[in-house]
């Protein structure tokens, strides 16, 4: 989708330090612990990326929401 405004958001995926990872004593719980850490990091990343996009739409494209398609685009 093109908004025709030229705006973009640069993102450094390694911007935030990785929190310490504690290996569970039970090896059967390792996958669960890795998944929980990945999900938490994903949520922080998603919120950090969505915030400037939402702000851009609110200030530059009132009435549109991220994901809306303008006529002719």
N, C-alpha and C positions, 0 to 999 in steps of 0.2 A: 504494500500500500504506500502510496506517495501522498504526503501532505503538501508538497510543493513549497515548503517553508525553509528547507535546508537544515533544520535542527537535527542534531544527533546527540547521543549520550555516549561518551567514552567510559569504559569500565575496565578496571584492572582486577581480574579475578583473584589475584593474590594480595589484594589490598589489606585484608584483615589477617592478623596472625592466627595460626591454627592453635586452637586450645589444646592443652595437654590431653593426651589420650591415656586413659587408665585401662589396662588390660585386665579383664575379669579373671579371677582365679579359676573359674569353671570354663574350660575350653569350648564347651557347647554354647556358651553365651557370647563368644567372640563376634560372631556374625551380627547378632542383635546389637552389641555395643557399637560396632562399626557403622551399622545402618542408622542408629540413633544419632551418632555424631554427624554423619553425612546429611541426614534430614535437618538437623539443627543449623548446619552451615548453609544449606540450601535456602532455608527460610530467611536467614539474615541477608543472604545475597538477593533473594527475590524482593524483599522489602526495600533494600537499598536501590535496586534498579527501578522498581515500580514507582517509587516516590518522585523522582525527577520527571518521569514520563507523565504521570498524573498531573503534576504541577504545570508542565508545559502545555498539556491539553487545556487545563483550566484557564491559563493566562493567555494563550495564543489562539486556541481553537474552541472558544466557548460554545457549548451546545453539543460538542462531539466528545465521545469517550474513546479511550484507547481501544482499537479494534474496529471502530466505525469506519465505513468506507464512504468517502466523499463521492458525490456524483461525478462521473467522468474520470475517475482514477482507476 
